[in-house]
């Protein structure tokens, strides 16, 4: 499930594990040690529950890799970033072919030379990313510092994505007589002390910026009129800040509203019919999980290489639809399909795949200059200590 990053991608408190306790990992039996022969195996390092078992089995069967393709699973995206750091400078025999990485970690992985560029000429389905509401090809083109660059190299392949959404209790809002639609609703007085927000400066300051019709990626907060006043008012609405336990209070009715990852929220909605969700109509923040190649990943011994075959498999239309339904996070391919091409469970689920006008107003959390990072940090501290 998606992370809610703090100011810096190496902060260890960030978590993306599911809030639904007691659900066993379906892929645990596929976890393997890293030390193996790349001449005999194809290995992925992934977030737990991010690759559905049926999806992985289908790939292995199609490629006749029943004994040689392996998954190693990890509880948090920070674990995967740490793995890339651990492998930096190691021999190719000790690293995986592909590692799953959260988009917020991509810039540092590039800057610190933990990963290598991908050759899009190896990817038969690459052009599928050129259409739709999200500019996926441009998103993974970066300079050597990790900043967006239309002339940069391709450093990652998008796997699945989601949004920051608002979950709320239907029973409580039936009593109130209105439904949540946008960020501005979080400031309504009847929600005072009833909200849980991510423990993340970029997310909380960002949604406030969005309320003010500004960008999540503003680089000079001192120029945003009324920002600190708006944050102070929002702070009074909040019962708790948490990036990995924000839904439990909603389940227990201690809060009525929770801002969090669309994947987490969709998972919860399967089990609790009293909870629904909305993606704010003024736009929201986006998150993505990406495939990256470790800097010392082994040279391919097949043509096309197995890492490219796996990515192409994920991007094929039928597979992309299956992945989206099973994992409750959308494939990047879906943003380039017409409504008639989408499977029914996706067409009827605006939290899984919001309408194009909302996506066009939504943003990824892009890397910020050091000066801007310090502004966000100080603004966050001022709000929390008020």
C-alpha positions as CSV (number, residue, x, y, z in Angstrom):
1,X,0.0,0.0,0.0
2,X,1.1,3.5,-0.7
3,X,3.4,5.5,1.6
4,X,2.8,8.9,3.0
5,X,6.4,10.3,2.8
6,X,7.9,12.7,5.3
7,X,10.2,15.5,4.1
8,X,13.1,13.2,3.2
9,X,12.8,9.7,1.6
10,X,15.2,8.1,4.1
11,X,13.1,8.8,7.2
12,X,12.4,5.4,8.7
13,X,9.0,6.1,10.1
14,X,7.3,5.8,6.7
15,X,5.1,2.7,6.4
16,X,2.9,1.2,3.7
17,X,1.8,-2.0,5.3
18,X,-2.0,-2.7,5.3
19,X,-4.0,-1.6,8.2
20,X,-6.2,-4.7,8.1
21,X,-4.6,-6.9,10.7
22,X,-4.5,-10.6,10.5
23,X,-4.4,-11.0,6.7
24,X,-1.6,-13.5,5.9
25,X,0.7,-12.7,3.0
26,X,-0.3,-15.0,0.1
27,X,3.2,-14.9,-1.4
28,X,5.1,-15.8,1.7
29,X,6.0,-19.2,0.4
30,X,7.8,-17.5,-2.6
31,X,10.2,-15.5,-0.4
32,X,13.8,-16.5,-1.1
33,X,17.3,-15.6,-0.1
34,X,19.1,-13.0,-2.3
35,X,22.2,-15.1,-2.8
36,X,21.6,-17.1,-6.0
37,X,22.8,-17.7,-9.5
38,X,21.4,-15.3,-12.0
39,X,22.2,-17.7,-14.8
40,X,19.4,-19.9,-13.4
41,X,16.9,-17.5,-11.9
42,X,14.9,-14.4,-12.3
43,X,14.3,-12.5,-9.1
44,X,12.0,-9.6,-8.0
45,X,12.1,-7.8,-4.7
46,X,8.6,-6.5,-3.9
47,X,6.3,-5.1,-1.3
48,X,4.1,-7.7,0.4
49,X,0.7,-8.2,-1.2
50,X,1.6,-6.0,-4.2
51,X,1.9,-8.8,-6.7
52,X,-1.2,-11.1,-6.7
53,X,-0.4,-14.8,-6.5
54,X,-2.5,-15.6,-9.6
55,X,-0.8,-12.8,-11.6
56,X,2.7,-14.0,-10.7
57,X,1.8,-17.7,-11.5
58,X,0.4,-16.7,-14.9
59,X,3.7,-15.0,-15.8
60,X,5.8,-18.0,-14.7
61,X,3.6,-20.4,-16.6
62,X,3.7,-18.2,-19.8
63,X,7.5,-17.9,-19.7
64,X,8.1,-21.5,-18.5
65,X,9.9,-20.2,-15.4
66,X,8.2,-22.4,-12.8
67,X,11.4,-23.3,-11.0
68,X,13.6,-20.3,-11.9
69,X,11.4,-17.2,-11.2
70,X,11.3,-16.0,-7.6
71,X,9.7,-13.3,-5.5
72,X,11.2,-11.9,-2.2
73,X,8.6,-9.9,-0.2
74,X,9.1,-7.0,2.2
75,X,6.7,-5.3,4.6
76,X,7.6,-1.7,3.8
77,X,8.9,0.4,0.9
78,X,11.6,1.7,3.2
79,X,12.9,-1.9,3.4
80,X,13.3,-2.0,-0.4
81,X,15.1,1.4,-0.6
82,X,17.4,0.1,2.2
83,X,18.0,-3.0,0.1
84,X,19.2,-0.9,-2.9
85,X,21.4,1.0,-0.5
86,X,22.9,-2.3,0.9
87,X,23.5,-3.6,-2.6
88,X,25.3,-0.4,-3.8
89,X,28.7,-1.6,-5.1
90,X,28.0,-5.3,-4.6
91,X,28.6,-7.9,-7.2
92,X,25.8,-8.8,-9.6
93,X,25.4,-12.3,-8.1
94,X,24.0,-10.8,-4.9
95,X,21.3,-8.6,-6.3
96,X,17.8,-9.0,-7.9
97,X,16.9,-8.2,-11.5
98,X,14.1,-5.8,-10.5
99,X,13.2,-4.0,-7.2
100,X,9.8,-2.3,-6.5
101,X,10.3,1.3,-5.4
102,X,7.9,4.0,-4.3
103,X,8.0,7.1,-6.5
104,X,9.1,9.3,-3.6
105,X,12.3,7.4,-3.3
106,X,13.2,7.5,-7.0
107,X,15.1,10.8,-6.9
108,X,17.5,9.7,-4.2
109,X,18.0,6.3,-5.7
110,X,19.1,8.0,-8.9
111,X,21.2,10.7,-7.2
112,X,23.0,8.2,-5.0
113,X,23.5,5.8,-8.0
114,X,21.6,2.9,-6.4
115,X,19.9,2.1,-9.8
116,X,20.7,2.1,-13.5
117,X,18.6,3.6,-16.4
118,X,16.2,1.4,-18.4
119,X,16.3,1.1,-22.1
120,X,12.8,1.7,-23.4
121,X,13.7,0.1,-26.7
122,X,13.7,-3.2,-24.8
123,X,10.0,-2.6,-23.8
124,X,7.5,-3.6,-26.5
125,X,4.6,-2.0,-24.6
126,X,6.4,1.3,-23.8
127,X,4.1,3.3,-26.2
128,X,1.1,2.3,-24.1
129,X,2.3,4.9,-21.5
130,X,2.1,7.8,-23.9
131,X,-1.7,8.3,-23.7
132,X,-4.0,9.3,-20.9
133,X,-4.5,11.7,-18.1
134,X,-1.1,11.0,-16.5
135,X,2.1,11.6,-18.4
136,X,3.8,8.4,-17.4
137,X,6.7,8.5,-19.9
138,X,7.6,12.0,-18.7
139,X,7.3,11.0,-15.1
140,X,10.1,8.5,-15.2
141,X,12.5,10.6,-17.3
142,X,15.0,12.2,-14.9
143,X,18.3,13.9,-14.8
144,X,21.2,12.5,-12.8
145,X,20.0,14.2,-9.6
146,X,16.6,12.6,-9.9
147,X,14.7,15.8,-11.0
148,X,12.1,15.6,-13.8
149,X,13.8,16.2,-17.2
150,X,12.0,15.6,-20.6
151,X,15.5,15.0,-22.1
152,X,16.6,12.7,-19.3
153,X,17.0,9.0,-19.2
154,X,14.2,6.5,-18.3
155,X,15.0,5.4,-14.7
156,X,11.9,3.3,-13.8
157,X,8.8,1.5,-15.2
158,X,5.5,2.3,-13.5
159,X,3.7,-0.8,-12.1
160,X,0.6,0.5,-10.3
161,X,-0.6,3.7,-8.7
162,X,-3.3,5.3,-6.6
163,X,-4.4,8.5,-4.9
164,X,-4.7,10.2,-1.5
165,X,-8.4,9.8,-0.8
166,X,-10.8,10.7,2.0
167,X,-12.5,7.8,3.8
168,X,-15.5,8.6,6.0
169,X,-18.3,6.9,7.9
170,X,-21.6,6.9,6.0
171,X,-23.7,6.6,9.2
172,X,-22.2,9.8,10.7
173,X,-22.6,11.8,7.6
174,X,-26.2,10.6,7.1
175,X,-26.8,12.3,10.5
176,X,-25.0,15.4,9.4
177,X,-27.0,15.6,6.2
178,X,-24.2,16.1,3.7
179,X,-21.4,14.1,2.0
180,X,-17.7,14.8,1.7
181,X,-16.7,16.1,-1.8
182,X,-13.5,18.1,-1.5
183,X,-10.6,19.1,0.8
184,X,-12.4,22.2,1.9
185,X,-15.0,20.0,3.7
186,X,-12.3,19.0,6.3
187,X,-12.5,22.6,7.7
188,X,-16.2,22.4,8.5
189,X,-16.8,23.0,12.2
190,X,-18.9,19.8,12.8
191,X,-15.7,17.7,12.0
192,X,-13.6,19.3,14.8
193,X,-11.6,16.6,16.5
194,X,-13.1,13.9,14.2
195,X,-10.3,13.6,11.5
196,X,-7.1,11.5,11.2
197,X,-4.4,12.8,8.8
198,X,-1.1,11.4,7.6
199,X,1.9,12.1,9.7
200,X,3.5,13.8,6.7
201,X,4.3,17.5,6.0
202,X,4.1,17.1,2.2
203,X,0.6,15.5,2.4
204,X,-1.0,17.8,5.0
205,X,0.5,21.0,3.8
206,X,-0.1,19.8,0.3
207,X,-3.9,19.2,0.7
208,X,-4.1,22.7,2.3
209,X,-2.3,24.2,-0.7
210,X,-4.8,22.4,-2.9
211,X,-7.7,23.9,-0.9
212,X,-6.1,27.3,-1.7
213,X,-6.0,26.3,-5.4
214,X,-2.2,25.9,-5.3
215,X,0.1,23.0,-6.1
216,X,1.4,20.3,-3.8
217,X,4.8,21.1,-5.2
218,X,5.0,24.8,-4.2
219,X,8.7,25.8,-3.6
220,X,8.2,29.0,-1.6
221,X,5.5,28.7,1.1
222,X,6.2,32.2,2.3
223,X,4.4,33.5,-0.8
224,X,1.1,31.6,0.0
225,X,-1.3,34.0,1.7
226,X,-3.2,32.6,4.6
227,X,-1.4,29.2,4.6
228,X,-0.4,29.2,8.2
229,X,-3.9,30.4,9.3
230,X,-5.5,27.6,7.3
231,X,-3.1,25.0,8.7
232,X,-3.8,26.2,12.3
233,X,-7.5,25.8,11.7
234,X,-7.1,22.4,10.2
235,X,-4.9,21.3,13.1
236,X,-7.9,21.9,15.4
237,X,-9.9,19.5,13.4
238,X,-7.5,16.6,13.8
239,X,-7.7,13.9,16.4
240,X,-4.5,12.2,15.4
241,X,-1.7,12.1,12.8
242,X,-0.6,8.7,11.6
243,X,0.7,7.2,8.3
244,X,0.2,3.6,9.2
245,X,-2.7,3.4,11.7
246,X,-5.0,6.1,10.4
247,X,-7.9,3.7,9.6
248,X,-8.3,1.9,12.9
249,X,-9.9,4.9,14.7
250,X,-12.4,5.2,11.8
251,X,-13.3,1.5,12.2
252,X,-13.8,2.0,15.9
253,X,-15.8,5.3,15.4
254,X,-13.2,7.3,17.2
255,X,-12.9,9.4,14.1
256,X,-15.4,10.0,11.3
257,X,-12.9,10.9,8.6
258,X,-9.5,9.6,7.5
259,X,-7.2,10.8,4.8
260,X,-5.1,8.1,3.4
261,X,-4.1,5.8,0.5
262,X,-6.7,4.7,-2.0
263,X,-5.4,1.2,-1.9
264,X,-5.7,0.9,1.9
265,X,-9.2,2.5,1.9
266,X,-10.4,0.2,-0.9
267,X,-9.2,-2.8,1.0
268,X,-11.1,-1.6,4.1
269,X,-14.3,-0.9,2.2
270,X,-14.4,-4.6,1.2
271,X,-14.9,-5.5,4.9
272,X,-16.8,-2.5,6.4
273,X,-19.9,-1.4,4.5
274,X,-20.3,1.6,6.8
275,X,-17.2,3.2,5.3
276,X,-17.1,4.9,1.9
277,X,-14.6,7.2,0.2
278,X,-14.1,10.0,-2.3
279,X,-11.2,11.4,-4.3
280,X,-11.4,15.2,-3.9
281,X,-12.8,16.9,-6.9
282,X,-10.2,19.7,-6.9
283,X,-7.4,17.1,-7.3
284,X,-5.2,15.2,-5.0
285,X,-1.7,13.7,-4.6
286,X,-0.8,10.6,-6.6
287,X,1.6,7.8,-5.6
288,X,3.1,5.1,-7.7
289,X,5.1,1.9,-7.3
290,X,7.8,1.5,-9.9
291,X,10.2,-1.2,-11.1
292,X,13.9,-0.2,-11.0
293,X,17.1,-2.1,-11.9
294,X,19.8,-2.1,-9.2
295,X,23.0,-0.5,-10.4
296,X,24.8,-3.8,-10.3
297,X,22.0,-6.0,-11.6
298,X,23.1,-8.9,-13.7
299,X,23.5,-8.7,-17.5
300,X,20.5,-10.3,-19.2
301,X,21.0,-13.7,-20.7
302,X,17.8,-13.7,-22.8
303,X,16.5,-11.5,-25.6
304,X,14.4,-9.6,-24.7
305,X,15.7,-9.7,-21.2
306,X,13.4,-11.3,-18.5
307,X,13.2,-8.0,-16.7
308,X,11.7,-6.4,-19.8
309,X,9.4,-9.4,-20.4
310,X,8.0,-9.0,-16.9
311,X,7.3,-5.3,-17.3
312,X,5.7,-5.9,-20.7
313,X,3.6,-8.6,-19.2
314,X,2.3,-6.1,-16.5
315,X,1.5,-3.6,-19.2
316,X,-0.5,-5.8,-21.6
317,X,-4.2,-4.6,-21.5
318,X,-5.8,-7.8,-20.1
319,X,-3.1,-8.3,-17.5
320,X,-3.2,-4.6,-16.5
321,X,-7.0,-4.9,-15.9
322,X,-6.5,-8.1,-13.9
323,X,-3.8,-6.5,-11.8
324,X,-5.9,-3.4,-11.0
325,X,-8.9,-5.5,-9.9
326,X,-6.9,-8.0,-7.8
327,X,-4.5,-5.5,-6.1
328,X,-6.9,-2.5,-5.7
329,X,-4.4,-0.2,-7.3
330,X,-4.6,0.9,-10.9
331,X,-2.2,-0.1,-13.6
332,X,-0.7,2.9,-15.5
333,X,-2.2,1.4,-18.7
334,X,-5.7,2.1,-17.5
335,X,-5.3,5.9,-17.9
336,X,-4.9,5.4,-21.6
337,X,-8.0,3.2,-22.2
338,X,-11.5,4.3,-23.1
339,X,-14.3,3.7,-20.6
340,X,-15.6,0.8,-22.8
341,X,-12.3,-0.9,-22.6
342,X,-12.2,-1.0,-18.8
343,X,-13.4,-4.0,-16.8
344,X,-16.7,-3.5,-15.0
345,X,-15.2,-3.4,-11.5
346,X,-13.0,-0.5,-12.6
347,X,-15.7,1.4,-14.5
348,X,-17.8,1.5,-11.3
349,X,-15.1,2.4,-8.9
350,X,-14.1,6.1,-9.0
351,X,-11.8,5.6,-6.0
352,X,-9.7,3.0,-7.9
353,X,-9.7,5.1,-11.1
354,X,-10.9,8.7,-10.7
355,X,-12.4,10.6,-13.6
356,X,-10.0,12.2,-16.0
357,X,-10.8,15.8,-14.9
358,X,-9.8,14.9,-11.3
359,X,-6.6,13.2,-12.5
360,X,-5.7,16.3,-14.6
361,X,-5.8,18.4,-11.4
362,X,-3.8,15.8,-9.4
363,X,0.0,15.7,-8.9
364,X,2.8,13.5,-7.8
365,X,5.0,14.8,-5.0
366,X,8.0,15.9,-7.0
367,X,11.5,16.4,-5.5
368,X,12.0,19.8,-3.9
369,X,15.1,22.0,-3.5
370,X,16.7,21.9,-0.1
371,X,15.5,25.4,0.7
372,X,11.9,24.4,0.1
373,X,12.3,21.2,2.1
374,X,13.4,23.3,5.1
375,X,10.3,25.6,4.6
376,X,8.0,22.6,4.7
377,X,9.7,21.2,7.8
378,X,9.5,24.5,9.7
379,X,5.9,25.1,8.7
380,X,5.0,21.6,9.9
381,X,6.7,22.2,13.2
382,X,5.0,25.5,13.7
383,X,1.6,23.9,13.1
384,X,2.1,20.9,15.3
385,X,3.6,23.0,18.2
386,X,0.9,25.7,18.1
